């Protein structure tokens, strides 16, 4: 077979192969870091009506759109007439917000919805001059929040002033860092990862080799992804998907016994994953394309590493003897299957969107501002306002009046200075945050109410709705298509029955990972109310791809302990990196960890049972100590015929 010839050639040219992969790791790693700027860092869905509106707003006004505004909160001393003082607040905002910023408050609109129910508090929306929906733009908004907070406190020393917003809340969460308990948990997980590898492979090489394979696979895959990003939009989310998938697959492949069957199973698993990811890549949605391209790259580079670097790393020493695999008690796989089915059912209740503002951070300056809004009776929907772009010739005041009558809208206003290139902007503040059922209903109702005006509804509040409509709406077509593509590859070898079980296991693992996010975060004590939209897509693709790899290796006669070891290593690795106060990172870590474990739970039901022989290779004598020896023995057998 060609896989044996490639592996044998790699062993014969160990120095050259080792040098190539070392260059990939070192020089490629540096190039991959430098090339991250090619990736789309907006974390927003493309192609939807909200994305088109936000792009138009960004082009004309240079700020706002998909980037949520800052919210300045001012509480005056008791007995103060807040309406009389709002003119002073407007002047302070003009000076503190800086040139080019857009602001709107009670002074600009006369709308009492900008005032708190306590009679002492007023708030204003501030769109800094700079701020695109990418990492650099978000950093600029965070800097603007610090400057705005300091400027308002200097301008209004007699009042209590705070600055909050979605981005400041997320920023404070990142600054908080993990506490002592979280640091101890991270250290325990890192040590647990090493312990799992030591117990599984019982040698220093066994610990280092899968980590090295994961590293070179990650770097090579990122280089391929960044190359593709030069021609089409690829989202930054692939930076999370690639290394975790590479780690679990590499651990699993290193656990396989050396020989032709292991190489062929690696190629088959990679081909099945690549086929599924290629299908995702052709769907007209940026997120699906990004996930598909990233998965395809991991499969391609992983297969190359399995055929060349893995035999080179194995060749210096005799392979360790395989430990016997004990069949688990019937009750344990049954409980695992029940858990997978229940979690997959919970995934049907997934609500896509950014976590509710109150769950983003427990303390800090931005949380102080959010608490002041709540104490004054101002709803949290003000953190995610909508921006309606009224085309030239349109009546912005009439659009604002119509929007104000939509159920769930707190206020709608057409600020006098918000005009560019013949267009005008109307700000619409919902009562509820957009990730809630009520908030999503408000966005839908607003679009319907303004459908005949030619106005475009954008703003930070529509991003989640676009993701649901533009990406999740395609999943009923994309998931079966990807599953059929993977089945088509696996059906050739190891066969239709194992292929069907493998695909089913992958779907169960993907569904269970999404369901766990619902149970742990959406319904759990954190009560985020929603799950960040791109997270289930990434962890689902991860769970599906590693499940295909596990099934292919199992069908080739690989040891039953490989799946649990790979799952444990992957779960511990992501926990060691991701435990901390950042909610969105914690969501991602939870999904990855559960995805890995879910695949291990699906293994007893969807894999090939021990002792069942598959037609991966002809019966052979006991394996020699190295691929070189196998190659010489093969030559002798051919000459002796």
LUMDREN-242939 format. One record per residue: residue in three letters; x, y, z of N, C-alpha, C in turn. Coordinates in steps of 0.1 Angstrom, whole numbers, plus 5000, padded with zeros to 4 digits. Example, Ala and Ser with C-alpha at 12.3 -4.5 7.8 and 13.67 -1.06 7.14 Angstrom:
% LUMDREN-242939
ala513249435078512349555078513249675078ser512849785071513749895071512950005079
***
This chain:
% LUMDREN-242939
unk500849885000500050005000500950135000unk500350234994501150354993501450415007unk500650395017500850455030502150385036unk502350255034503550195039504750245032unk504650265019505850315011506250455016unk505250545019505550675024506150675037unk505650585046506150575060507650525059unk507850415051509150365050510150465044unk509750545035510650645029510950745039unk509950785048510250885058511250835068unk511150705072512150655081513550645075unk513650615062514950605056515550745055unk514750845055515250985054514951065067unk515251005078514851065091515451215092unk516651235090517151375092516451475083unk516151445071515451545062514051565067unk513351455070511951465075511851545088unk512751515097512851585110513051735108unk514051765099514351905096513151975090unk512451915081511251985075510252015085unk509951915094508851945104509352045114unk510652045117511152145127511052285121unk511352295108511152425102509652465102unk508852365099507352405100507052455113unk507552385124507252435137507752565141unk509052595138509652715142509352835132unk509752815120509552925110508052945107unk507352825106505952835103505152895115unk505652865127504952925139505053075139unk506253125135506453265135505553325124unk505553265112504753315101503253305104unk502853205111501453195115500953305124unk501853335134501553445143501453575135unk502353605126502353725118501153725109unk500653615105499553605095498153615101unk498053615115496753615121495953735117unk496553845113495853965108495053945096unk495353835089494553805077493153755080unk492953705092491653645096490653755100unk489453735097488353825100488153815115unk488353925122488353935137487053995142unk486053995134484754065138483853975146unk484053845145483153745152481653765149unk481353825137480053845133479753765120unk478453735119478053665107477953755095unk478353705083478253785071477053735063unk476653825055475653795045474153825049unk473953845062472553875066472254025064unk470954055066470554195064471154285074unk471354235087471954315097473454345094unk474154245088475554265084475554375073unk474654365064474754465053474454605059unk473554615068473254745074474454795082unk475054715090476154755098477354795089unk477554725078478654765069478354905063unk477154925060476755065054476955175065unk476555145077476755245088478255265090unk479055155090480455175093481155255082unk480755235069481355305058480955455059unk479755485063479355625063479755705075unk479655635087479855705099481155665107unk481755555103483055515109483055465123unk481855445128481755385142480455325144unk480155275156478855215159478655085151unk477555075145477154955138477254825147unk478054735144478154605151478854625165unk479454735167480154765180479154835189unk478854775201477954835210478554965216unk477755065219478255185224478655175238unk479255285243479555295257478255365263unk478055335276476855395282477355465294unk477255605294477655685305476455705314unk476655675327475655685338476055785348unk475155885350475455995359474255995369unk474655995382473656005393473956135401unk472956225401473156355407472756345422unk473256445430472956435445471356445447unk470956395458469556395461468956545461unk467756555456467156685455467456765442unk468356705433468656775421467656745410unk467356855403466456845391467256785379unk467056655377467956595367467756645353unk466556695350466256755337467056885335unk467156965346467857085345469357065343unk469856955349471256925348471756855336unk470756815327471156725316471956805305unk471656935305472457025295473857025299unk474157025312475557015317476156885313unk475356775314475856645311476256645296unk475356705287475656705273476956775270unk477156885277478456965275479656875279unk479456815291480556725296480856615286unk479856555280479956445270480756495258unk480456615253481056665241482556675244unk482956715256484356735259485056605262unk484356515269485056395274485056285263unk484056285254483956175244484956195233unk485456315231486556335221485956365207unk486756425198486256465185485856335177unk484756355169484256255161483356155167unk483156165180482256065187480756115185unk479856015184478456045184477856015198unk477056105203476456095216474956125214unk474156065223472756095223472256075238unk471456175242471056175256469656245257unk469256275269467956345271468056485265unk469256555267469456685262469256695247unk469656595240469556595225468156555220unk467356485228466156435223464956475231unk465156515244463956545252463156425256unk463656305254462956175257463256135271unk462156125279462356095293462855955295unk462855865285463355735287464955735289unk465555845287466955855290467255885305unk466155895313466255935327465755815335unk466455795347466055685355464855705363unk464255605368463055615376463255675390unk464555685394464855735407464855885407unk464755955396464656095395466056165396unk467156085398468456145400469456095389unk469055995382470055925373469655955358unk470655985350470555995335471655915329unk471355865317472355795310472455845296unk473555825289473755865275474455755268unk474255745255474955655246476055725239unk477255665239478455725234479055625224unk479155675211479855595201481155655198unk482255605203483655665201483955675186unk484855775183485155805169485755675162unk486555595170487155475164486555355170unk486455255162485855135168485255045157unk486054955151485454865142485254725149unk484454635143484254515150485354415148unk486554455151487754365151488554385163unk489554305165490354315178490954455180unk491454515170492054645171491054755174unk489854745167488854835170488254825184unk488054705189487554685202488454735213unk489754725210490754775219490654925220unk490454995208490255135208488955175216unk487955095215486755135223487055115238unk487755015242488154995256488955115261unk489855165253490655285257489755405258unk488755415249487855525249487055525262unk486655405266485855395279486655445291unk487955415291488755465302488855615302unk489055665290489155815288487855885291unk486755825287485455885290485155885305unk485455775311485155765326485955875333unk487255885330488055985336487656135333unk487256155320486856285316485556335323unk484556245324483256275330483456305345unk484356225351484556255366485256385368unk486056425359486756555360485756665357unk484856645348483856755344482756765354unk482356655360481156655369481556605383unk482356675390482856625403481756605413unk480656675412479656675422478756555420unk478756485409477956375405478756245406unk477956135407478556005406478455955392unk479655935385479655905371480255765369unk479655685360480155555357480055535342unk480855445336480855415322480755265321unk479755215314479555075313479255045298unk478954925295478654875281479154735280unk478754675269479154535266480654515266unk481354595259482754585258483554615271unk483154725278483854745291483554625301unk482354565300482154455309483054335305unk483154305293484054205288485554235291unk485854355290487254395293487554385308unk486654415316486854405331487054255334unk486254175327486354025330487753975326unk488254025315489653985311490654035321unk490454155326491454215335491454145349unk490254085352490154025366491153915367unk491253825357492153715358491653605367unk492253495366491853385375492253405389unk491353365399491753385413492553265418unk492853255431493653145436493153005433unk491752995435491152865433491252825418unk491052925409491052895395492552855391unk493552935396494952905393495252765398unk494852725410495052585414494452485405unk493252515401492552415392493252405379unk493752525373494552515361495852435362unk496552455373497752375376497452225377unk496352195384495952055386495651995372unk494952065364494652015350495851995342unk496852085343498052075335498851945340unk498951935353499551815359498851685355unk497451695355496651585351496951545337unk497151635328497351605314498651525313unk499751575320501051505319500851365326unk500051355336499951225343499151125334unk498151175327497451085318498351035307unk499251125301500151075291501150985296unk501651005308502650915314502050775317unk500850775322500250645325499850575313unk499550645302499050585290500250525282unk501350605281502450565272503750525279unk503850555292504950505300506350525295unk506550645289507950675285507950825282unk509150885283509251035280508851065265unk509250975256508850995242507350985241unk506650895248505250885248504551015253unk505151085261504551215266504851325256unk506051335251506451445242505951425228unk505851305223505551285209504151335205unk503151305212501851355208501751505209unk502451565219502451705220503151775208unk504251705204504951755192504151745180unk503451635178502551615166501451715166unk500851745178499851845179500351975175unk501552015179502152145176502352165162unk503052065155503352085141502052085133unk501051995137499751995130499052135131unk499052185143498452315145499052425136unk500352435137501052535129500852525114unk501052395109500752375095499352405091unk498352365099497052395096496752545096unk497252615105497052765106497652835093unk498852785089499452845077498552825065unk497952705064497052675053495752765053unk495252775065494052865067494353005064unk495453055068495753195066496053215051unk496553115044496653135029495353145023unk494353055027493053065021492353195025unk492653255037492153385041492553495031unk493553475023493953575014492953585002unk492053485001491153484990489653494994unk489353455006487953455011487953485026unk486853525031486753565045486753435054unk487753435063487853325073487853385087unk487053335095486853395109487953365118unk488153445128489253425138488953305147unk487753255147487353145156488253015153unk488853005141489552895138490852875147unk491252985153492452985162492152895174unk490852885177490452795189490252655184unk489752635172489352505167490552425164unk491552485158492652405152493552335163unk494052405173494952335182494352225190unk493052245195492352145203492152025195unk491652035183491451925174492751845171unk493751925169495051865166495551785178unk495351835190495851765202495151635204unk493851635203493051505206493451405195unk493451445183493751355172495151295173unk496151385177497551335178497651235190unk497051265201497151165212496551035208unk495351045201494750915197495650835187unk496250905178497050835168498350775174unk498950845184500150795190499750665198unk498550655202498150535210497950415202unk497950435189497650315180498950235179unk498850105178500050015176500750045162unk502050045163502750075150502449975140unk502350015127502049925117501249985106unk501049905095500249965083498850005087unk498249925096496849955099496650085105unk497650125114497550265120497650375110unk498550355100498750465090497450475082unk496950355078495750355069494550415077unk494450385090493250435097493450585099unk494650635100494850785101494450855088unk494850785077494450845064492950845062unk492350725066490850715065490150815074unk490550825086489950925095490051065090unk491251095085491451235080490651255067unk490551155059489751175047488251195050unk487751115060486351135063486151275069unk487051315078486851455084486951555073unk487951545064488151635054486951645045unk486351535041485151535033483951605039unk483751585053482751655060482951805060unk484251845063484551985064484552055051unk484851985040484752045027483352075023unk482451995028481052025025480552145033unk481052165045480652285053481252405046unk482452395040483152505035482452565023unk481652485016480952545004479652605007unk479152605019477852665022478052815023unk477052895019477253045018477053115032unk477953075041477953145054479353145059unk479853265064481253275067481653185079unk480753165088481153085100481352935095unk480452885087480552745082481752735073unk481952835065483152825057484452825065unk484452905075485652915084485952785091unk484852725097484952595104485352485094unk484752485082485152385072486552395067unk487052515064488452525060489352485071unk489152525083490052495094490052345096unk488852275096488852135098489552065087unk489352105074490052055063491552065064unk492052175069493452195071494052105081unk493352095092493852005103493951855098unk492951815090492851675085494051655075unk494351755067495351735057496751735063unk497051835072498351835078498451715088unk497451685095497451575104497751445097unk497251415086497551295078498951295074unk499451415069500851415065501851385077unk501451445089502351415100502251265104unk501051215103500951065107501750975098unk501851015085502550925076504050945076unk504551065081505951095080506551115093unk506051205101506751235114506451125124unk505251065125505050965135505950845133unk506150785121507050675120508550715123unk508850835120510250875124510450885139unk509450935146509450935161509450795167unk508750705160508650565166509850485163unk510550515152511650425147512850405156unk513250495165514450475173514250365183unk513050335187512850235198511750135194unk511850025201510849925199509449965205unk508349955197507149995203506749925216unk506150005225505849945238504649845236unk504749735244503649635243502349695246unk501249655239499949705242499349635254unk498649715262497949665274496649605270unk496249495276494849445272493749545276unk492749545268491649635270490549555277unk490049595288488949535295487649595290unk486749505287485449555282484649615294unk484149735293483449795304482149725307unk481749735320480549675324479349735316unk478349645313477349695304476549815309unk476549825322475749945328476450075325unk477750075324478450205322478150255308unk478350175297478050225284476550265283unk475650195290474250225289474050365295unk474650395307474450525313475050635304unk476250605297476750705288475850735277unk475250635271474350655260473150735264unk472650705276471450785281471850925282unk473050955288473551085290473651165277unk474251095267474451155254473051195247unk472151105248470851135242470151245250unk470251255263469651365270470251495267unk471651495266472251625263471951665249unk471851575240471551605226470151665225unk469251605233467851665234467951805240unk468751835250468851965255469352065245unk470152015235470752105225469552175217unk468452115216467352165208466752295215unk467152315228466752435235467752545235unk468852535226469852625226469352765222unk469752865229469453005226470753075222unk470853115210472153175205472253325208unk473353365213473553505215474653535226unk475053655227475953685238475353665251unk476153625261475553605274474953735280unk473953735288473353855293474453935301unk474254065301475254155306475654125321unk474654095329474854075343475753955346unk475953865336476753745338478253765334unk478553875327479853885321480953905331unk480653975342481754005352481054035365unk481653995376481054005390481354145396unk482454205392482754335398483654415389unk483954545392484754625384483954755381unk484654855374484054975371482854965362unk482954875352481854865342480654795349unk480854705358479754645366479154745375unk479954835381479354945389478355025381unk478655055368477755125360476555055357unk476654925354475454835351474554835364unk475154815375474354815388473654945390unk474255055387473655185388472455195379unk472555155366471455155357470255065363unk470554945368469554865373468854925386unk469654995394469155055406468155175402unk468455235391467655345387466455305378unk466355175376465155125369465355125354unk466555145349466855145335467055005330unk466354955320466554815316467854795309unk468354665309469654635304469754635288unk468554645282468554655267469254775262unk469454875270470154995266471654965262unk472154855266473554825263473654775248unk472654735242472654685228471554755220unk471754885217470754955209470854915194unk469854945187469754925173470055055166unk470655055154470855175146470155155133unk469255235129468455225117469055335107unk469555285096470055375085468955405076unk468655535076467555595067468255645054unk467855595043468555635030468155785027unk468955835017468655975013467255995008unk466656105012465256125009464256075019unk464755995028463855935038463656035050unk462556015057462256105068462656035081unk463756075087464256005099463356025110unk462756145112461856165123460556075122unk460056055110458955965108459355815111unk460555775107461055645110461155625125unk461655725132461855715146460455705153unk459455785148458155775154457555635152unk457655585140457155445138457855345146unk459155355148459955255156459555265170unk459255385175458855395189457555325193unk456755305183455455235186455555085185unk456755025182456954885181456954825196unk456254725199456254665212457754625216unk458154655228459454615233460454725230unk460154835224461054945222460955045234unk462055075240462055175251462055315245unk462855345235462855475229463355465215unk463055565207463555575193463755725191unk464955765186465255905184466055925171unk465956045165466756085153467556205157unk468756185163469556295167469956385155unk469956515158470056615147471356605140unk472456565146473756565140474156435133unk473256335133473556205128473156195113unk473856275105473656275090474956265083unk475056175073476256155065475856115051unk476456175041476256135027474856115023unk473956215028472556205024471756115033unk472356035041471655935050471455995064unk470655935072470455965086470455845094unk470755855107470655745116469555765127unk468855665130467955665141468355555151unk468455595163468755505174467555445180unk467455315182466355245188466855165199unk466355195211466755125223465655025228unk466054895228465054795232464954785247unk463954735252463854705267464654585271unk464554485263465254355266466554345258unk467554275263468754245256468354145244unk469054155233468654085221468753935222unk469553875231469653735232468453665239unk467653745245466453695252465353675241unk464353605245463153575236462453705232unk462253785243461553915241462454015232unk463754015234464654095227464654055212unk464753925209464753885196463453915189unk462353905196461053945191460954095187unk461554175195461654315192462354345179unk463454285177464254305165463354255153unk462754145154461854095143460754195140unk460054245151458954335149459354465143unk460554515147461054645142461354625127unk461954515123462254505108460954495100unk459954435106458654425099457954565098unk458054635109457454775109458054865100unk459354855097460054945088460354885074unk459754775071460054705058459754795046unk458754875047458354955035458955095035unk459855125044460555255044461855255037unk462455145034463755135028464855145038unk464555165051465555175061466155035064unk467455045068468154915071468354915087unk468054805093468154785107469454725110unk470354795117471654735121471854765136unk473154775140473454785154473954655160unk474454665172474954545179473854455182unk472654495183471554405187471054315176unk471554325163471054245153472054125149unk473254135155474254035151473853895155unk473253875167472753745171471653695162unk470753785158469653745150470153705136unk471153775131471653735118472353595119unk473053565130473653445132472653325132unk471553345138470453245139469953225125unk469653335118468953315105469953275094unk471153335094472053315083472953185085unk473253145097474053025099473352905104unk472652925116471952815121470752765113unk470252865105469252825095469652725084unk471052725082471552635072471952495078unk471952485091472452355097471552235093unk470252255092469452135088469852085074unk470552155066471052115053472552075054unk473352155062474752135062475152015070unk474451985081474851875089474551735082unk473351715076473251585069474151575057unk474451685050475351675039476751635043unk477251705054478551665060478651525065unk477551475071477451345076477451245064unk476751265054476751185042478151175036unk478851285035480151295029481151205037unk481051215051481951135059481550985058unk480250955057479850815055480350755042unk480350845032480750795019482250755019unk483050825027484450785028484650655036unk483950655048484150545057483550415052unk482450425044481750305039482750225030unk483750275024484650205016485550115025unk485850165036486650095046486550175059unk486050115069485849975072484549905068unk483649975062482349915058481150005062unk480049965056478850055058478350055073unk478349935079477949925093478750005102unk480049985103480950075111480850215107unk480750245094480650385090479450455095unk478250385095477050445100477150465115unk477750375122477950385136478850505139unk479950515131480850625133480250765132unk479450775121478750905118477750935129unk477050835133476050855144476750895157unk477950835160478650875172479151015171unk479551055159480051195157478851295159unk477751265154476551345156476151355170unk476151235177475851235191476751325199unk478051305197479051385204478951535201unk478651575189478451715186477251765193unk476151695192474851735198475051745213unk475751645219475951645234476751765239unk477751805231478551915235477752045235unk476852065225475952185225474952175236unk474452055239473452035250474152065263unk475352025265476052055278476152205280unk476352285269476452425271475152485275unk474052425270472652465275472452435289unk472852315293472552275307473452345317unk474752355314475652415323475552565324unk475352635313475452785312474052845311unk473352795301472052865298471052835310unk471052715315470152675325470752665339unk472052665340472852635352472852765361unk473652755372473752865381474152995375unk475052985365475453115359474353185352unk473453115346472253175340472553275330unk473453235320473753335310472653375301unk471553285300470453315292470653285277unk471853275273472153245259473653195259unk473953135247475253075245475853155233unk477053205234477753275223477653195210unk477053265200476653195188477653105181unk478953145181479953075173480452955181unk480252955194480852845202480352705199unk478952685198478452555195478952505181unk479052595172479552555158480952505159unk481852565166483252525167483352395175unk482752385186482852265194482152145188unk481052175181480452065173481252005162unk481952095155482852045144483951965150unk484552015161485551945168485151805172unk484051795179483551665184483251565172unk482751615161482451535150483751475144unk484751565142485951525135486751425144unk486851455157487651355165486851225167unk485551225166484751105166485051015154unk485151085142485451005130486850945131unk487851015137489150965139489150845148unk488450855159488350745169487650625163unk486650645155485950525149486850455139unk487550535131488450475121489550395128unk490150445138491150375145490650255152unk489450265158488850145164488550035154unk488050075142487849975132489049905127unk490249975128491549915124492149825135unk491449815146491949725156492749795167unk492549935168493350005178492849975192unk493550005202493249975216492050055220unk491149985228489950055233490250175243unk491450175249491750275258492250405251unk492450405238492950525232491950635232unk490650605230489650705230489550775243unk489350705255489350775267490650855271unk491750805267493050875269493051005261unk492750995249492651115240491651215246unk490451165250489451255255489951325268unk490551245277491051305289492051405287unk493051375278494051475275493551605269unk492551585260491951705254491251795264unk490451725272489651795282490551865293unk491551795297492451855307493251975301unk493651955288494352065282493552195281unk492352185276491552305275491152365288unk490952275298490652335311491852405317unk493052345315494252415320494452545314unk494052565302494252695295493152785298unk491852735298490752825298490052855311unk490352785322489652815334489952955339unk488853035341489053175345487653245345unk487753375347486453445349485753495336unk486453475324485853515312484753425307unk483553465307482453375304482553315290unk482853395280482853335267483953235265unk485153255271486153155271485753035279unk485053055290484552935298483552855290unk482752925282481752855274482552765264unk483552825257484252745247484952625254unk485652645265486352545272485352425276unk484152465281483152365285482752285273unk482552345261482152275249483252185245unk484452225244485552135240485752015249unk485652045262485851935272484751835271unk483551875270482351785269482351715256unk482851785245482851725232483851605232unk485051625238485951515239485451395247unk484851425259484351325267483151255261unk482251335254481151275247481551175237unk482651205230483051105220483550975227unk484250985238484650865245483450785250unk482350855254481150785258480450715247unk480550775235479950715223480650605218unk481950595221482850485216482350345218unk481850305230481450165231480250125223unk479450225218478250205211478450215196unk479350305192479450335178480750285172unk481750235180482950185175482850035171unk483949975167483949835165484449765177unk483749655181484049595194485349515193unk486149505204487349435204487149295199unk488149255191488149115186487449105172unk486749205167486149205154487149255144unk487549165135488649195125488049265113unk488749375109488349445097489349425086unk488949435074489849405063490749525060unk491649565069492549675067493849625061unk494249505063495449455058495449305058unk496349245050496349095050496949045063unk496748915067497348865078498848875077unk499448915088500948935088501648865099unk502848845099503648795110503748895120unk504248865133504448965143505249085138unk504849205142505549325138506949335142unk507849365134509249385138509349515146unk510549545150510749655159510749795152unk510949795140510949925133510449915119unk510050025113509650025099510749985089unk511950015093513049965084513149815084unk512949755095512949605095511849545087unk510649605088509449565081509749575066unk510449685062510749705048511649595043unk512749565051513649465047513049325046unk512149295056511449165055510549155043unk509949265040509049265028509849245015unk511049305014511949275003512349135002unk512749075013513148935013512048845009unk510748875013509648785010509348794995unk509548914989509248924975510248854967unk511548854971512648794963512548644965unk511948594976511848454978510748384971unk509848454964508648394958509048334945
***
